[in-house]
Amino acid sequence: MPNRERFASWKKGAESFCLTFVLMLILWFIFSGKTEPLLLGFGVVASLIVSGFSHRFLFPDPNIKFYMTTAFKFSCYIPWLLVQIFVANIHLLRIVFHPRIREEIDPHIVDFSTQLRSDMPIATMANSITLTPGTITVTADQHGEFRVHAIDRQSSRALPGEMERKVARVFGERR
């Protein structure tokens, strides 16, 4: 029985290593764009070294189907986030060029709780809030408690709202 468990652990580590190696090699090729054999060899060696050190952290559970569906859902989330960033930029432009700017700005802190419980969805939500102009995530903890600074009431009105639902959907957290 211990040999079977040891083999399962080894297999999981090997899958994690291979998945990390393939990802690192693809990223190396995309960022370098080099096709000479010597440089490709350097890319393979660099990818092997990085994979050896980081495969347990990057893919602790090598469930390829989960990672592929999450990557697809995240790629659908990005355009929605870009639209939100654009809309928030237009809102901030209106505030900045308003003749009575001091009446428009109402900085405040908003505290709210979400149903998100895993690290990756919480970090994604915190980064998405910070990327949206007019809001900055001050704190976000592992229990889904957020503290956000907003430049005005309209910027904080939608929090957590639709963003939480979309992030939960990307990472498969039920809401």
C-alpha positions as CSV (number, residue, x, y, z in Angstrom):
1,M,0.0,0.0,0.0
2,P,2.7,2.6,0.8
3,N,4.2,2.0,-2.7
4,R,0.9,2.8,-4.3
5,E,0.6,6.0,-2.3
6,R,4.2,6.9,-3.1
7,F,3.6,6.3,-6.8
8,A,0.4,8.4,-6.7
9,S,2.4,11.2,-5.1
10,W,5.2,10.9,-7.6
11,K,2.8,10.9,-10.5
12,K,1.1,14.0,-9.2
13,G,4.5,15.7,-8.8
14,A,5.5,14.6,-12.4
15,E,2.2,16.0,-13.8
16,S,2.7,19.2,-12.0
17,F,6.3,19.5,-13.2
18,C,5.3,18.8,-16.8
19,L,2.5,21.3,-16.8
20,T,4.8,23.9,-15.3
21,F,7.5,23.1,-17.8
22,V,5.2,23.4,-20.8
23,L,3.8,26.7,-19.5
24,M,7.2,28.2,-18.9
25,L,8.5,27.1,-22.3
26,I,5.5,28.6,-24.1
27,L,5.9,31.9,-22.1
28,W,9.7,31.9,-22.8
29,F,9.1,31.5,-26.5
30,I,6.4,34.1,-26.6
31,F,8.5,36.7,-24.7
32,S,11.8,35.9,-26.5
33,G,10.6,35.1,-30.0
34,K,14.0,33.3,-30.7
35,T,14.1,30.3,-32.9
36,E,17.9,29.6,-33.1
37,P,18.7,26.1,-31.8
38,L,21.2,27.4,-29.2
39,L,18.7,29.9,-27.8
40,L,15.9,27.4,-27.9
41,G,18.2,25.1,-25.8
42,F,18.7,27.8,-23.3
43,G,15.0,28.3,-23.1
44,V,14.5,24.6,-22.4
45,V,17.2,24.6,-19.7
46,A,15.7,27.8,-18.1
47,S,12.2,26.3,-18.2
48,L,13.5,23.1,-16.6
49,I,15.2,25.0,-13.8
50,V,12.2,27.2,-13.1
51,S,9.8,24.2,-13.2
52,G,12.0,22.3,-10.8
53,F,11.8,25.1,-8.2
54,S,8.2,26.2,-8.7
55,H,6.0,23.4,-9.9
56,R,4.7,22.7,-6.4
57,F,3.6,26.3,-6.0
58,L,2.2,27.0,-9.4
59,F,0.2,23.8,-9.9
60,P,-0.1,22.0,-6.5
61,D,-3.0,19.8,-7.9
62,P,-2.4,19.1,-11.6
63,N,-6.1,19.0,-12.6
64,I,-5.6,20.1,-16.2
65,K,-9.4,20.3,-16.9
66,F,-9.9,22.6,-14.0
67,Y,-7.1,24.9,-15.1
68,M,-8.3,25.0,-18.7
69,T,-11.9,25.9,-17.8
70,T,-10.7,28.5,-15.3
71,A,-8.4,30.0,-17.9
72,F,-11.2,30.1,-20.4
73,K,-13.6,31.7,-17.9
74,F,-10.9,34.2,-16.9
75,S,-10.4,35.2,-20.5
76,C,-14.1,35.9,-20.7
77,Y,-13.8,38.0,-17.5
78,I,-11.0,40.2,-18.8
79,P,-13.1,42.1,-21.5
80,W,-15.8,42.8,-18.9
81,L,-13.2,44.2,-16.5
82,L,-11.7,46.3,-19.3
83,V,-15.1,47.8,-20.0
84,Q,-15.5,48.6,-16.3
85,I,-12.1,50.3,-16.3
86,F,-13.1,52.4,-19.3
87,V,-16.4,53.4,-17.7
88,A,-14.6,54.4,-14.5
89,N,-12.1,56.4,-16.5
90,I,-14.9,58.4,-18.1
91,H,-16.4,59.0,-14.7
92,L,-13.1,60.2,-13.3
93,L,-12.6,62.5,-16.3
94,R,-16.0,64.1,-15.6
95,I,-14.9,64.6,-11.9
96,V,-11.5,66.0,-12.8
97,F,-12.8,68.5,-15.4
98,H,-15.8,69.6,-13.4
99,P,-15.8,73.3,-12.5
100,R,-16.6,72.6,-8.9
101,I,-14.3,69.6,-8.4
102,R,-14.3,69.9,-4.6
103,E,-18.0,69.3,-4.5
104,E,-17.7,66.2,-6.7
105,I,-14.9,64.5,-4.6
106,D,-16.1,62.7,-1.5
107,P,-13.3,60.3,-0.5
108,H,-14.4,57.6,1.9
109,I,-13.7,54.0,3.0
110,V,-16.1,51.2,2.3
111,D,-16.1,48.0,4.3
112,F,-17.9,45.0,2.8
113,S,-18.0,41.2,3.1
114,T,-18.0,38.8,0.1
115,Q,-18.8,35.1,-0.2
116,L,-15.3,34.5,-1.7
117,R,-13.2,32.2,0.4
118,S,-10.3,31.0,-1.7
119,D,-7.1,33.0,-2.0
120,M,-7.1,33.3,-5.8
121,P,-10.7,34.7,-6.1
122,I,-10.0,37.1,-3.2
123,A,-6.8,38.3,-4.8
124,T,-8.4,38.7,-8.2
125,M,-11.3,40.7,-6.7
126,A,-8.8,42.9,-4.8
127,N,-6.7,43.5,-7.9
128,S,-9.8,44.2,-10.1
129,I,-11.0,46.8,-7.6
130,T,-7.6,48.5,-7.6
131,L,-7.3,48.4,-11.4
132,T,-10.7,50.2,-11.6
133,P,-10.0,54.0,-11.4
134,G,-11.5,55.7,-8.4
135,T,-11.1,52.7,-6.1
136,I,-8.2,51.2,-4.2
137,T,-8.3,48.0,-2.2
138,V,-6.9,48.8,1.2
139,T,-7.2,45.4,2.8
140,A,-8.7,42.0,1.8
141,D,-8.5,39.0,4.1
142,Q,-8.9,35.3,3.8
143,H,-12.5,35.5,5.1
144,G,-13.6,37.7,2.2
145,E,-13.7,40.9,4.2
146,F,-12.7,44.0,2.1
147,R,-11.8,47.6,2.9
148,V,-11.8,49.8,-0.2
149,H,-11.0,53.5,-0.6
150,A,-13.2,55.3,-3.1
151,I,-12.9,58.8,-4.5
152,D,-16.7,59.4,-4.5
153,R,-20.0,57.7,-3.6
154,Q,-20.7,56.6,-7.2
155,S,-17.4,54.8,-7.5
156,S,-18.2,52.6,-4.4
157,R,-21.9,52.1,-5.1
158,A,-21.6,48.9,-7.1
159,L,-19.2,47.2,-4.6
160,P,-19.1,44.2,-4.3
161,G,-22.0,43.5,-6.7
162,E,-21.5,42.2,-10.2
163,M,-17.7,42.0,-9.8
164,E,-18.0,39.5,-7.0
165,R,-20.5,37.4,-9.0
166,K,-18.2,37.3,-12.0
167,V,-15.1,36.5,-10.0
168,A,-17.0,33.7,-8.2
169,R,-18.1,32.3,-11.5
170,V,-14.6,32.3,-12.9
171,F,-13.2,30.3,-10.0
172,G,-16.2,28.1,-9.5
173,E,-17.2,29.4,-6.1
174,R,-20.9,29.2,-5.6
175,R,-22.8,32.4,-4.7
